[in-house]
Amino acid sequence: MASTTLTKAQIKKIAEEKEKLEEIRKQIKIEILRPGDASNFPKKGDSLSIHYKCFLPDGTMIDNR
């Protein structure tokens, strides 16, 4: 495996991006409408579906699938 040396600027940029992602994660709300049964799991090749709604901070819905 090759070794990579990062500059201080690159490390700072990575830390800033990580902080932004953490802020986004804090804003995500998940509501489980129908939980799984903890014994049946999707297998490779299975089809899954998900319904989601995406809102802006002001409450405006921007996506609903």
N, CA, C, O and CB atoms as a CASP TS submission, in Angstrom:
PFRMAT TS
TARGET T0000
AUTHOR 0000-0000-0000
METHOD Language model
MODEL 1
PARENT N/A
ATOM      1  N   MET     1       0.834  -1.174   0.000  1.00  0.00           N
ATOM      2  CA  MET     1       0.000   0.000   0.000  1.00  0.00           C
ATOM      3  C   MET     1       0.887   1.248   0.000  1.00  0.00           C
ATOM      4  O   MET     1       1.843   1.336   0.771  1.00  0.00           O
ATOM      5  CB  MET     1      -0.953  -0.008   1.213  1.00  0.00           C
ATOM      6  N   ALA     2       0.567   2.202  -0.859  1.00  0.00           N
ATOM      7  CA  ALA     2       1.355   3.427  -0.963  1.00  0.00           C
ATOM      8  C   ALA     2       1.017   4.366   0.181  1.00  0.00           C
ATOM      9  O   ALA     2      -0.118   4.396   0.657  1.00  0.00           O
ATOM     10  CB  ALA     2       1.112   4.119  -2.314  1.00  0.00           C
ATOM     11  N   SER     3       1.995   5.124   0.615  1.00  0.00           N
ATOM     12  CA  SER     3       1.807   6.091   1.687  1.00  0.00           C
ATOM     13  C   SER     3       1.535   7.454   1.066  1.00  0.00           C
ATOM     14  O   SER     3       2.154   7.824   0.068  1.00  0.00           O
ATOM     15  CB  SER     3       3.049   6.141   2.627  1.00  0.00           C
ATOM     16  N   THR     4       0.603   8.203   1.661  1.00  0.00           N
ATOM     17  CA  THR     4       0.271   9.529   1.166  1.00  0.00           C
ATOM     18  C   THR     4       0.513  10.549   2.270  1.00  0.00           C
ATOM     19  O   THR     4       0.101  10.349   3.413  1.00  0.00           O
ATOM     20  CB  THR     4      -1.195   9.588   0.673  1.00  0.00           C
ATOM     21  N   THR     5       1.175  11.628   1.927  1.00  0.00           N
ATOM     22  CA  THR     5       1.421  12.700   2.881  1.00  0.00           C
ATOM     23  C   THR     5       0.522  13.873   2.511  1.00  0.00           C
ATOM     24  O   THR     5       0.523  14.339   1.371  1.00  0.00           O
ATOM     25  CB  THR     5       2.931  13.121   2.894  1.00  0.00           C
ATOM     26  N   LEU     6      -0.241  14.340   3.488  1.00  0.00           N
ATOM     27  CA  LEU     6      -1.135  15.464   3.259  1.00  0.00           C
ATOM     28  C   LEU     6      -0.522  16.746   3.790  1.00  0.00           C
ATOM     29  O   LEU     6       0.210  16.739   4.780  1.00  0.00           O
ATOM     30  CB  LEU     6      -2.493  15.215   3.912  1.00  0.00           C
ATOM     31  N   THR     7      -0.830  17.847   3.120  1.00  0.00           N
ATOM     32  CA  THR     7      -0.373  19.150   3.594  1.00  0.00           C
ATOM     33  C   THR     7      -1.316  19.622   4.703  1.00  0.00           C
ATOM     34  O   THR     7      -2.410  19.084   4.877  1.00  0.00           O
ATOM     35  CB  THR     7      -0.317  20.191   2.421  1.00  0.00           C
ATOM     36  N   LYS     8      -0.876  20.628   5.443  1.00  0.00           N
ATOM     37  CA  LYS     8      -1.723  21.198   6.494  1.00  0.00           C
ATOM     38  C   LYS     8      -3.006  21.751   5.895  1.00  0.00           C
ATOM     39  O   LYS     8      -4.071  21.629   6.500  1.00  0.00           O
ATOM     40  CB  LYS     8      -0.973  22.305   7.262  1.00  0.00           C
ATOM     41  N   ALA     9      -2.923  22.350   4.727  1.00  0.00           N
ATOM     42  CA  ALA     9      -4.104  22.905   4.064  1.00  0.00           C
ATOM     43  C   ALA     9      -5.096  21.800   3.702  1.00  0.00           C
ATOM     44  O   ALA     9      -6.305  21.971   3.852  1.00  0.00           O
ATOM     45  CB  ALA     9      -3.694  23.685   2.802  1.00  0.00           C
ATOM     46  N   GLN    10      -4.579  20.670   3.225  1.00  0.00           N
ATOM     47  CA  GLN    10      -5.455  19.547   2.882  1.00  0.00           C
ATOM     48  C   GLN    10      -6.120  18.975   4.126  1.00  0.00           C
ATOM     49  O   GLN    10      -7.306  18.646   4.103  1.00  0.00           O
ATOM     50  CB  GLN    10      -4.663  18.450   2.158  1.00  0.00           C
ATOM     51  N   ILE    11      -5.368  18.858   5.202  1.00  0.00           N
ATOM     52  CA  ILE    11      -5.924  18.346   6.459  1.00  0.00           C
ATOM     53  C   ILE    11      -7.006  19.294   6.975  1.00  0.00           C
ATOM     54  O   ILE    11      -8.047  18.844   7.453  1.00  0.00           O
ATOM     55  CB  ILE    11      -4.806  18.168   7.523  1.00  0.00           C
ATOM     56  N   LYS    12      -6.767  20.596   6.880  1.00  0.00           N
ATOM     57  CA  LYS    12      -7.757  21.585   7.319  1.00  0.00           C
ATOM     58  C   LYS    12      -9.030  21.467   6.479  1.00  0.00           C
ATOM     59  O   LYS    12     -10.138  21.511   7.014  1.00  0.00           O
ATOM     60  CB  LYS    12      -7.178  23.021   7.222  1.00  0.00           C
ATOM     61  N   LYS    13      -8.870  21.319   5.172  1.00  0.00           N
ATOM     62  CA  LYS    13     -10.020  21.192   4.266  1.00  0.00           C
ATOM     63  C   LYS    13     -10.836  19.938   4.604  1.00  0.00           C
ATOM     64  O   LYS    13     -12.066  19.983   4.627  1.00  0.00           O
ATOM     65  CB  LYS    13      -9.545  21.140   2.787  1.00  0.00           C
ATOM     66  N   ILE    14     -10.155  18.833   4.863  1.00  0.00           N
ATOM     67  CA  ILE    14     -10.836  17.585   5.225  1.00  0.00           C
ATOM     68  C   ILE    14     -11.614  17.770   6.526  1.00  0.00           C
ATOM     69  O   ILE    14     -12.757  17.326   6.635  1.00  0.00           O
ATOM     70  CB  ILE    14      -9.817  16.423   5.365  1.00  0.00           C
ATOM     71  N   ALA    15     -11.002  18.419   7.507  1.00  0.00           N
ATOM     72  CA  ALA    15     -11.673  18.665   8.792  1.00  0.00           C
ATOM     73  C   ALA    15     -12.901  19.537   8.607  1.00  0.00           C
ATOM     74  O   ALA    15     -13.930  19.291   9.238  1.00  0.00           O
ATOM     75  CB  ALA    15     -10.711  19.324   9.786  1.00  0.00           C
ATOM     76  N   GLU    16     -12.814  20.556   7.751  1.00  0.00           N
ATOM     77  CA  GLU    16     -13.954  21.433   7.480  1.00  0.00           C
ATOM     78  C   GLU    16     -15.089  20.670   6.808  1.00  0.00           C
ATOM     79  O   GLU    16     -16.254  20.847   7.164  1.00  0.00           O
ATOM     80  CB  GLU    16     -13.523  22.611   6.603  1.00  0.00           C
ATOM     81  N   GLU    17     -14.757  19.829   5.845  1.00  0.00           N
ATOM     82  CA  GLU    17     -15.776  19.032   5.149  1.00  0.00           C
ATOM     83  C   GLU    17     -16.446  18.052   6.106  1.00  0.00           C
ATOM     84  O   GLU    17     -17.658  17.848   6.051  1.00  0.00           O
ATOM     85  CB  GLU    17     -15.152  18.268   3.964  1.00  0.00           C
ATOM     86  N   LYS    18     -15.648  17.449   6.983  1.00  0.00           N
ATOM     87  CA  LYS    18     -16.202  16.518   7.971  1.00  0.00           C
ATOM     88  C   LYS    18     -17.170  17.251   8.897  1.00  0.00           C
ATOM     89  O   LYS    18     -18.230  16.721   9.231  1.00  0.00           O
ATOM     90  CB  LYS    18     -15.068  15.854   8.792  1.00  0.00           C
ATOM     91  N   GLU    19     -16.813  18.454   9.309  1.00  0.00           N
ATOM     92  CA  GLU    19     -17.681  19.252  10.174  1.00  0.00           C
ATOM     93  C   GLU    19     -18.995  19.582   9.465  1.00  0.00           C
ATOM     94  O   GLU    19     -20.059  19.523  10.081  1.00  0.00           O
ATOM     95  CB  GLU    19     -16.967  20.547  10.604  1.00  0.00           C
ATOM     96  N   LYS    20     -18.932  19.928   8.180  1.00  0.00           N
ATOM     97  CA  LYS    20     -20.144  20.217   7.408  1.00  0.00           C
ATOM     98  C   LYS    20     -21.045  18.990   7.338  1.00  0.00           C
ATOM     99  O   LYS    20     -22.260  19.098   7.505  1.00  0.00           O
ATOM    100  CB  LYS    20     -19.781  20.687   5.989  1.00  0.00           C
ATOM    101  N   LEU    21     -20.451  17.825   7.090  1.00  0.00           N
ATOM    102  CA  LEU    21     -21.230  16.586   7.021  1.00  0.00           C
ATOM    103  C   LEU    21     -21.907  16.270   8.352  1.00  0.00           C
ATOM    104  O   LEU    21     -23.048  15.810   8.375  1.00  0.00           O
ATOM    105  CB  LEU    21     -20.333  15.422   6.607  1.00  0.00           C
ATOM    106  N   GLU    22     -21.212  16.514   9.449  1.00  0.00           N
ATOM    107  CA  GLU    22     -21.798  16.271  10.771  1.00  0.00           C
ATOM    108  C   GLU    22     -23.005  17.180  10.998  1.00  0.00           C
ATOM    109  O   GLU    22     -24.005  16.752  11.573  1.00  0.00           O
ATOM    110  CB  GLU    22     -20.746  16.493  11.881  1.00  0.00           C
ATOM    111  N   GLU    23     -22.915  18.431  10.548  1.00  0.00           N
ATOM    112  CA  GLU    23     -24.043  19.357  10.682  1.00  0.00           C
ATOM    113  C   GLU    23     -25.241  18.874   9.861  1.00  0.00           C
ATOM    114  O   GLU    23     -26.383  18.954  10.314  1.00  0.00           O
ATOM    115  CB  GLU    23     -23.631  20.778  10.238  1.00  0.00           C
ATOM    116  N   ILE    24     -24.979  18.381   8.670  1.00  0.00           N
ATOM    117  CA  ILE    24     -26.057  17.849   7.825  1.00  0.00           C
ATOM    118  C   ILE    24     -26.691  16.642   8.492  1.00  0.00           C
ATOM    119  O   ILE    24     -27.917  16.531   8.531  1.00  0.00           O
ATOM    120  CB  ILE    24     -25.526  17.468   6.422  1.00  0.00           C
ATOM    121  N   ARG    25     -25.878  15.739   9.016  1.00  0.00           N
ATOM    122  CA  ARG    25     -26.405  14.536   9.687  1.00  0.00           C
ATOM    123  C   ARG    25     -27.309  14.904  10.854  1.00  0.00           C
ATOM    124  O   ARG    25     -28.314  14.233  11.090  1.00  0.00           O
ATOM    125  CB  ARG    25     -25.255  13.648  10.183  1.00  0.00           C
ATOM    126  N   LYS    26     -26.970  15.957  11.586  1.00  0.00           N
ATOM    127  CA  LYS    26     -27.775  16.386  12.727  1.00  0.00           C
ATOM    128  C   LYS    26     -29.159  16.850  12.285  1.00  0.00           C
ATOM    129  O   LYS    26     -30.112  16.779  13.061  1.00  0.00           O
ATOM    130  CB  LYS    26     -27.066  17.507  13.485  1.00  0.00           C
ATOM    131  N   GLN    27     -29.278  17.322  11.045  1.00  0.00           N
ATOM    132  CA  GLN    27     -30.536  17.854  10.546  1.00  0.00           C
ATOM    133  C   GLN    27     -31.432  16.793   9.911  1.00  0.00           C
ATOM    134  O   GLN    27     -32.606  17.050   9.647  1.00  0.00           O
ATOM    135  CB  GLN    27     -30.260  18.936   9.550  1.00  0.00           C
ATOM    136  N   ILE    28     -30.892  15.619   9.668  1.00  0.00           N
ATOM    137  CA  ILE    28     -31.667  14.556   9.032  1.00  0.00           C
ATOM    138  C   ILE    28     -32.546  13.884  10.080  1.00  0.00           C
ATOM    139  O   ILE    28     -32.073  13.485  11.144  1.00  0.00           O
ATOM    140  CB  ILE    28     -30.733  13.515   8.345  1.00  0.00           C
ATOM    141  N   LYS    29     -33.823  13.768   9.766  1.00  0.00           N
ATOM    142  CA  LYS    29     -34.764  13.104  10.656  1.00  0.00           C
ATOM    143  C   LYS    29     -35.304  11.875   9.942  1.00  0.00           C
ATOM    144  O   LYS    29     -35.749  11.961   8.797  1.00  0.00           O
ATOM    145  CB  LYS    29     -35.920  14.064  11.083  1.00  0.00           C
ATOM    146  N   ILE    30     -35.266  10.745  10.610  1.00  0.00           N
ATOM    147  CA  ILE    30     -35.755   9.496  10.035  1.00  0.00           C
ATOM    148  C   ILE    30     -36.923   8.996  10.855  1.00  0.00           C
ATOM    149  O   ILE    30     -36.840   8.891  12.079  1.00  0.00           O
ATOM    150  CB  ILE    30     -34.635   8.431   9.973  1.00  0.00           C
ATOM    151  N   GLU    31     -38.011   8.690  10.175  1.00  0.00           N
ATOM    152  CA  GLU    31     -39.189   8.122  10.829  1.00  0.00           C
ATOM    153  C   GLU    31     -39.437   6.752  10.211  1.00  0.00           C
ATOM    154  O   GLU    31     -39.685   6.650   9.009  1.00  0.00           O
ATOM    155  CB  GLU    31     -40.452   9.059  10.676  1.00  0.00           C
ATOM    156  N   ILE    32     -39.374   5.717  11.008  1.00  0.00           N
ATOM    157  CA  ILE    32     -39.613   4.362  10.521  1.00  0.00           C
ATOM    158  C   ILE    32     -41.102   4.073  10.645  1.00  0.00           C
ATOM    159  O   ILE    32     -41.654   4.013  11.744  1.00  0.00           O
ATOM    160  CB  ILE    32     -38.764   3.308  11.312  1.00  0.00           C
ATOM    161  N   LEU    33     -41.738   3.896   9.490  1.00  0.00           N
ATOM    162  CA  LEU    33     -43.179   3.658   9.475  1.00  0.00           C
ATOM    163  C   LEU    33     -43.524   2.191   9.658  1.00  0.00           C
ATOM    164  O   LEU    33     -44.535   1.858  10.276  1.00  0.00           O
ATOM    165  CB  LEU    33     -43.772   4.159   8.183  1.00  0.00           C
ATOM    166  N   ARG    34     -42.698   1.328   9.130  1.00  0.00           N
ATOM    167  CA  ARG    34     -42.940  -0.109   9.240  1.00  0.00           C
ATOM    168  C   ARG    34     -41.594  -0.804   9.418  1.00  0.00           C
ATOM    169  O   ARG    34     -40.886  -1.048   8.441  1.00  0.00           O
ATOM    170  CB  ARG    34     -43.700  -0.660   7.982  1.00  0.00           C
ATOM    171  N   PRO    35     -41.240  -1.123  10.659  1.00  0.00           N
ATOM    172  CA  PRO    35     -39.925  -1.715  10.893  1.00  0.00           C
ATOM    173  C   PRO    35     -39.829  -3.129  10.334  1.00  0.00           C
ATOM    174  O   PRO    35     -40.838  -3.807  10.141  1.00  0.00           O
ATOM    175  CB  PRO    35     -39.615  -1.727  12.379  1.00  0.00           C
ATOM    176  N   GLY    36     -38.609  -3.555  10.082  1.00  0.00           N
ATOM    177  CA  GLY    36     -38.386  -4.922   9.627  1.00  0.00           C
ATOM    178  C   GLY    36     -38.632  -5.921  10.751  1.00  0.00           C
ATOM    179  O   GLY    36     -38.842  -5.534  11.901  1.00  0.00           O
ATOM    180  N   ASP    37     -38.604  -7.191  10.418  1.00  0.00           N
ATOM    181  CA  ASP    37     -38.873  -8.223  11.419  1.00  0.00           C
ATOM    182  C   ASP    37     -37.598  -8.817  12.012  1.00  0.00           C
ATOM    183  O   ASP    37     -37.668  -9.764  12.796  1.00  0.00           O
ATOM    184  CB  ASP    37     -39.706  -9.325  10.807  1.00  0.00           C
ATOM    185  N   ALA    38     -36.444  -8.279  11.653  1.00  0.00           N
ATOM    186  CA  ALA    38     -35.144  -8.702  12.177  1.00  0.00           C
ATOM    187  C   ALA    38     -34.783 -10.137  11.817  1.00  0.00           C
ATOM    188  O   ALA    38     -33.842 -10.691  12.384  1.00  0.00           O
ATOM    189  CB  ALA    38     -35.128  -8.549  13.666  1.00  0.00           C
ATOM    190  N   SER    39     -35.513 -10.750  10.883  1.00  0.00           N
ATOM    191  CA  SER    39     -35.138 -12.101  10.458  1.00  0.00           C
ATOM    192  C   SER    39     -35.082 -12.237   8.937  1.00  0.00           C
ATOM    193  O   SER    39     -34.429 -13.145   8.422  1.00  0.00           O
ATOM    194  CB  SER    39     -36.119 -13.114  11.025  1.00  0.00           C
ATOM    195  N   ASN    40     -35.752 -11.356   8.223  1.00  0.00           N
ATOM    196  CA  ASN    40     -35.729 -11.379   6.762  1.00  0.00           C
ATOM    197  C   ASN    40     -34.963 -10.159   6.265  1.00  0.00           C
ATOM    198  O   ASN    40     -35.278  -9.026   6.627  1.00  0.00           O
ATOM    199  CB  ASN    40     -37.175 -11.407   6.175  1.00  0.00           C
ATOM    200  N   PHE    41     -33.951 -10.404   5.427  1.00  0.00           N
ATOM    201  CA  PHE    41     -33.106  -9.325   4.940  1.00  0.00           C
ATOM    202  C   PHE    41     -33.004  -9.413   3.419  1.00  0.00           C
ATOM    203  O   PHE    41     -33.082 -10.507   2.859  1.00  0.00           O
ATOM    204  CB  PHE    41     -31.700  -9.385   5.593  1.00  0.00           C
ATOM    205  N   PRO    42     -32.832  -8.276   2.747  1.00  0.00           N
ATOM    206  CA  PRO    42     -32.665  -8.318   1.296  1.00  0.00           C
ATOM    207  C   PRO    42     -31.384  -9.059   0.922  1.00  0.00           C
ATOM    208  O   PRO    42     -30.379  -9.015   1.632  1.00  0.00           O
ATOM    209  CB  PRO    42     -32.646  -6.894   0.715  1.00  0.00           C
ATOM    210  N   LYS    43     -31.460  -9.724  -0.195  1.00  0.00           N
ATOM    211  CA  LYS    43     -30.302 -10.449  -0.717  1.00  0.00           C
ATOM    212  C   LYS    43     -29.851  -9.782  -2.018  1.00  0.00           C
ATOM    213  O   LYS    43     -30.603  -9.014  -2.619  1.00  0.00           O
ATOM    214  CB  LYS    43     -30.641 -11.962  -0.951  1.00  0.00           C
ATOM    215  N   LYS    44     -28.645 -10.073  -2.440  1.00  0.00           N
ATOM    216  CA  LYS    44     -28.132  -9.524  -3.681  1.00  0.00           C
ATOM    217  C   LYS    44     -29.124  -9.828  -4.801  1.00  0.00           C
ATOM    218  O   LYS    44     -29.534 -10.973  -4.990  1.00  0.00           O
ATOM    219  CB  LYS    44     -26.725 -10.100  -4.008  1.00  0.00           C
ATOM    220  N   GLY    45     -29.502  -8.789  -5.537  1.00  0.00           N
ATOM    221  CA  GLY    45     -30.441  -8.939  -6.641  1.00  0.00           C
ATOM    222  C   GLY    45     -31.872  -8.604  -6.275  1.00  0.00           C
ATOM    223  O   GLY    45     -32.702  -8.416  -7.165  1.00  0.00           O
ATOM    224  N   ASP    46     -32.192  -8.521  -4.963  1.00  0.00           N
ATOM    225  CA  ASP    46     -33.549  -8.161  -4.547  1.00  0.00           C
ATOM    226  C   ASP    46     -33.833  -6.705  -4.894  1.00  0.00           C
ATOM    227  O   ASP    46     -32.915  -5.888  -4.958  1.00  0.00           O
ATOM    228  CB  ASP    46     -33.740  -8.401  -3.032  1.00  0.00           C
ATOM    229  N   SER    47     -35.083  -6.386  -5.114  1.00  0.00           N
ATOM    230  CA  SER    47     -35.506  -5.004  -5.332  1.00  0.00           C
ATOM    231  C   SER    47     -36.034  -4.430  -4.023  1.00  0.00           C
ATOM    232  O   SER    47     -36.731  -5.112  -3.271  1.00  0.00           O
ATOM    233  CB  SER    47     -36.587  -4.918  -6.447  1.00  0.00           C
ATOM    234  N   LEU    48     -35.700  -3.187  -3.765  1.00  0.00           N
ATOM    235  CA  LEU    48     -36.165  -2.490  -2.574  1.00  0.00           C
ATOM    236  C   LEU    48     -36.851  -1.212  -3.000  1.00  0.00           C
ATOM    237  O   LEU    48     -36.580  -0.677  -4.075  1.00  0.00           O
ATOM    238  CB  LEU    48     -34.999  -2.192  -1.600  1.00  0.00           C
ATOM    239  N   SER    49     -37.737  -0.730  -2.158  1.00  0.00           N
ATOM    240  CA  SER    49     -38.344   0.575  -2.421  1.00  0.00           C
ATOM    241  C   SER    49     -38.287   1.392  -1.138  1.00  0.00           C
ATOM    242  O   SER    49     -38.311   0.856  -0.030  1.00  0.00           O
ATOM    243  CB  SER    49     -39.820   0.429  -2.931  1.00  0.00           C
ATOM    244  N   ILE    50     -38.211   2.694  -1.324  1.00  0.00           N
ATOM    245  CA  ILE    50     -38.162   3.606  -0.189  1.00  0.00           C
ATOM    246  C   ILE    50     -38.981   4.835  -0.553  1.00  0.00           C
ATOM    247  O   ILE    50     -38.955   5.292  -1.695  1.00  0.00           O
ATOM    248  CB  ILE    50     -36.684   3.991   0.183  1.00  0.00           C
ATOM    249  N   HIS    51     -39.697   5.357   0.407  1.00  0.00           N
ATOM    250  CA  HIS    51     -40.446   6.591   0.203  1.00  0.00           C
ATOM    251  C   HIS    51     -39.796   7.641   1.091  1.00  0.00           C
ATOM    252  O   HIS    51     -39.532   7.392   2.267  1.00  0.00           O
ATOM    253  CB  HIS    51     -41.986   6.414   0.531  1.00  0.00           C
ATOM    254  N   TYR    52     -39.541   8.807   0.528  1.00  0.00           N
ATOM    255  CA  TYR    52     -38.933   9.852   1.333  1.00  0.00           C
ATOM    256  C   TYR    52     -39.503  11.212   0.938  1.00  0.00           C
ATOM    257  O   TYR    52     -40.042  11.393  -0.154  1.00  0.00           O
ATOM    258  CB  TYR    52     -37.400   9.838   1.174  1.00  0.00           C
ATOM    259  N   LYS    53     -39.367  12.149   1.854  1.00  0.00           N
ATOM    260  CA  LYS    53     -39.719  13.550   1.618  1.00  0.00           C
ATOM    261  C   LYS    53     -38.520  14.372   2.052  1.00  0.00           C
ATOM    262  O   LYS    53     -37.887  14.075   3.066  1.00  0.00           O
ATOM    263  CB  LYS    53     -41.036  13.978   2.397  1.00  0.00           C
ATOM    264  N   CYS    54     -38.210  15.410   1.279  1.00  0.00           N
ATOM    265  CA  CYS    54     -37.070  16.263   1.577  1.00  0.00           C
ATOM    266  C   CYS    54     -37.564  17.701   1.733  1.00  0.00           C
ATOM    267  O   CYS    54     -38.234  18.239   0.851  1.00  0.00           O
ATOM    268  CB  CYS    54     -35.982  16.159   0.459  1.00  0.00           C
ATOM    269  N   PHE    55     -37.226  18.312   2.866  1.00  0.00           N
ATOM    270  CA  PHE    55     -37.687  19.662   3.173  1.00  0.00           C
ATOM    271  C   PHE    55     -36.506  20.603   3.369  1.00  0.00           C
ATOM    272  O   PHE    55     -35.443  20.200   3.839  1.00  0.00           O
ATOM    273  CB  PHE    55     -38.574  19.655   4.424  1.00  0.00           C
ATOM    274  N   LEU    56     -36.713  21.866   3.001  1.00  0.00           N
ATOM    275  CA  LEU    56     -35.757  22.918   3.323  1.00  0.00           C
ATOM    276  C   LEU    56     -35.963  23.322   4.774  1.00  0.00           C
ATOM    277  O   LEU    56     -37.003  23.010   5.354  1.00  0.00           O
ATOM    278  CB  LEU    56     -35.916  24.144   2.369  1.00  0.00           C
ATOM    279  N   PRO    57     -34.989  24.014   5.377  1.00  0.00           N
ATOM    280  CA  PRO    57     -35.146  24.438   6.777  1.00  0.00           C
ATOM    281  C   PRO    57     -36.420  25.247   7.047  1.00  0.00           C
ATOM    282  O   PRO    57     -36.944  25.231   8.161  1.00  0.00           O
ATOM    283  CB  PRO    57     -33.954  25.257   7.186  1.00  0.00           C
ATOM    284  N   ASP    58     -36.920  25.958   6.016  1.00  0.00           N
ATOM    285  CA  ASP    58     -38.141  26.761   6.227  1.00  0.00           C
ATOM    286  C   ASP    58     -39.421  25.930   6.112  1.00  0.00           C
ATOM    287  O   ASP    58     -40.519  26.473   6.229  1.00  0.00           O
ATOM    288  CB  ASP    58     -38.191  27.904   5.219  1.00  0.00           C
ATOM    289  N   GLY    59     -39.290  24.615   5.884  1.00  0.00           N
ATOM    290  CA  GLY    59     -40.455  23.746   5.809  1.00  0.00           C
ATOM    291  C   GLY    59     -40.943  23.476   4.397  1.00  0.00           C
ATOM    292  O   GLY    59     -41.861  22.676   4.215  1.00  0.00           O
ATOM    293  N   THR    60     -40.365  24.114   3.398  1.00  0.00           N
ATOM    294  CA  THR    60     -40.756  23.889   2.012  1.00  0.00           C
ATOM    295  C   THR    60     -40.312  22.496   1.548  1.00  0.00           C
ATOM    296  O   THR    60     -39.134  22.154   1.653  1.00  0.00           O
ATOM    297  CB  THR    60     -40.154  24.979   1.099  1.00  0.00           C
ATOM    298  N   MET    61     -41.263  21.687   1.031  1.00  0.00           N
ATOM    299  CA  MET    61     -40.909  20.373   0.531  1.00  0.00           C
ATOM    300  C   MET    61     -40.280  20.538  -0.838  1.00  0.00           C
ATOM    301  O   MET    61     -40.846  21.201  -1.708  1.00  0.00           O
ATOM    302  CB  MET    61     -42.144  19.437   0.471  1.00  0.00           C
ATOM    303  N   ILE    62     -39.090  19.930  -1.041  1.00  0.00           N
ATOM    304  CA  ILE    62     -38.423  20.044  -2.336  1.00  0.00           C
ATOM    305  C   ILE    62     -38.373  18.721  -3.087  1.00  0.00           C
ATOM    306  O   ILE    62     -38.037  18.702  -4.271  1.00  0.00           O
ATOM    307  CB  ILE    62     -37.023  20.569  -2.148  1.00  0.00           C
ATOM    308  N   ASP    63     -38.698  17.620  -2.427  1.00  0.00           N
ATOM    309  CA  ASP    63     -38.715  16.334  -3.091  1.00  0.00           C
ATOM    310  C   ASP    63     -39.616  15.381  -2.320  1.00  0.00           C
ATOM    311  O   ASP    63     -39.684  15.432  -1.092  1.00  0.00           O
ATOM    312  CB  ASP    63     -37.292  15.763  -3.220  1.00  0.00           C
ATOM    313  N   ASN    64     -40.305  14.514  -3.048  1.00  0.00           N
ATOM    314  CA  ASN    64     -41.236  13.579  -2.437  1.00  0.00           C
ATOM    315  C   ASN    64     -41.337  12.387  -3.371  1.00  0.00           C
ATOM    316  O   ASN    64     -42.015  12.452  -4.397  1.00  0.00           O
ATOM    317  CB  ASN    64     -42.644  14.236  -2.177  1.00  0.00           C
ATOM    318  N   ARG    65     -40.671  11.307  -3.023  1.00  0.00           N
ATOM    319  CA  ARG    65     -40.672  10.121  -3.881  1.00  0.00           C
ATOM    320  C   ARG    65     -41.026   8.902  -3.102  1.00  0.00           C
ATOM    321  O   ARG    65     -41.077   7.806  -3.660  1.00  0.00           O
ATOM    322  CB  ARG    65     -39.334   9.928  -4.545  1.00  0.00           C
TER
END
